[in-house]
């Protein structure tokens, strides 16, 4: 009971704090209107519904007035400034590759290396020494035993052994 009351008070405090932060001294917090068109840089939509810059500075307003005259009178920097009012990124900037693949590759290699270390550690310290059945002497004794028992004499192991010459058939 006491815990639920404390959590409800903390929740109300967090909500009131976030409203105050959003209001930022303007008295009323404005919620974002998601019914209006928004700006998105996408290659599939080359002309967004709205301009990138919504509120123009005095320099940008003067540039917009200058835009109404001949464009040949505008400098390259002014043309770029007009472009940046309407768009945030150009197609070249949108198509520019990122270095994110390096981070992903580094993470994958780290995981592979760590996994290899864990496997080696597990093999050395948890499983113990290699069993004696993996030695060459044991394999030779097992092969000799299989030949002595004539295992699979028609098409299998013993069919490939020449018992008269005591060697493998050629």
Protein Blocks (a to p, Z undefined) as FASTA:
>chain_A
ZZmmmmmmmmmmmmmmmmmmmnnonopacdddfkbccddddfklmbafbdfblbdcfklm
mmmmmmmmcfklpcfklmmmmmmmmpmbdfklmmpccfklmmmmmmmmmmmmmmmmmmmm
mmmmmnopadfklpmklmmmmmmmmmmnopakllmmmlmpcfklopacZZ
